[in-house]
């Protein structure tokens, strides 16, 4: 399946159109780590994480893993684990995946800057849950829970996301 992200804030999949939030810097060519830009391009979907204390495992053809309170994602360009899942606590700069809010109750890892990893090119590009008012993300794509779970039901290891540039 191909998922298409259109600006401003539309995701298309399986003949369905729904709302999404994108990075505070819009959709474009990433300038670097922390720029808030959602990267333009076509990328594979790697895997799914979920909060087992809040949700059942999502139904999908992608690999699914429960999150643990010790899960993090390295965003330190100088570290060997840059743009990879890490175990917390960690000395490298990182993002905690186990959060108090619900934004990371479901995380879809997008295959951006991971084959190979280029330090500083950007990390932790995910699809995750939107905040109530669809506030911009730090570069991720955010959907309502029903839409994200419906999208995942259509996905398998051949699925791709096509993040289109603004028109």
ZIURDA-V772372 format. One record per residue. RES is the residue in three letters. BURIAL is # if it has 24 or more other ideal C-beta (glycine too) atoms within 12 Angstrom, else .. Layout:
res: [RES | RES]
burial: [BURIAL | BURIAL]
This chain:
res: [UNK | UNK | UNK | UNK | UNK | UNK | UNK | UNK | UNK | UNK | UNK | UNK | UNK | UNK | UNK | UNK | UNK | UNK | UNK | UNK | UNK | UNK | UNK | UNK | UNK | UNK | UNK | UNK | UNK | UNK | UNK | UNK | UNK | UNK | UNK | UNK | UNK | UNK | UNK | UNK | UNK | UNK | UNK | UNK | UNK | UNK | UNK | UNK | UNK | UNK | UNK | UNK | UNK | UNK | UNK | UNK | UNK | UNK | UNK | UNK | UNK | UNK | UNK | UNK | UNK | UNK | UNK | UNK | UNK | UNK | UNK | UNK | UNK | UNK | UNK | UNK | UNK | UNK | UNK | UNK | UNK | UNK | UNK | UNK | UNK | UNK | UNK | UNK | UNK | UNK | UNK | UNK | UNK | UNK | UNK | UNK | UNK | UNK | UNK | UNK | UNK | UNK | UNK | UNK | UNK | UNK | UNK | UNK | UNK | UNK | UNK | UNK | UNK | UNK | UNK | UNK | UNK | UNK | UNK | UNK | UNK | UNK | UNK | UNK | UNK | UNK | UNK | UNK | UNK | UNK | UNK | UNK | UNK | UNK | UNK | UNK | UNK | UNK | UNK | UNK | UNK | UNK | UNK | UNK | UNK | UNK | UNK | UNK | UNK | UNK | UNK | UNK | UNK | UNK | UNK | UNK | UNK | UNK | UNK | UNK | UNK | UNK | UNK | UNK | UNK | UNK | UNK]
burial: [# | # | # | # | # | # | # | . | # | # | # | # | # | . | . | . | . | # | . | # | # | # | # | . | # | # | # | . | . | # | . | . | # | . | . | # | # | # | # | # | # | . | # | # | # | # | # | # | # | # | # | . | . | . | # | . | . | # | . | # | . | # | . | # | . | # | # | . | . | . | # | # | # | # | # | # | . | . | . | . | # | # | # | # | # | # | . | . | . | # | . | # | . | # | # | # | # | # | . | . | . | . | # | # | # | # | # | # | # | # | # | # | # | # | . | . | # | . | . | . | # | # | # | # | # | # | # | # | # | # | . | . | . | # | . | # | # | # | # | # | # | # | # | # | # | . | # | # | # | # | # | # | . | # | # | . | . | . | # | # | # | # | # | # | . | . | .]
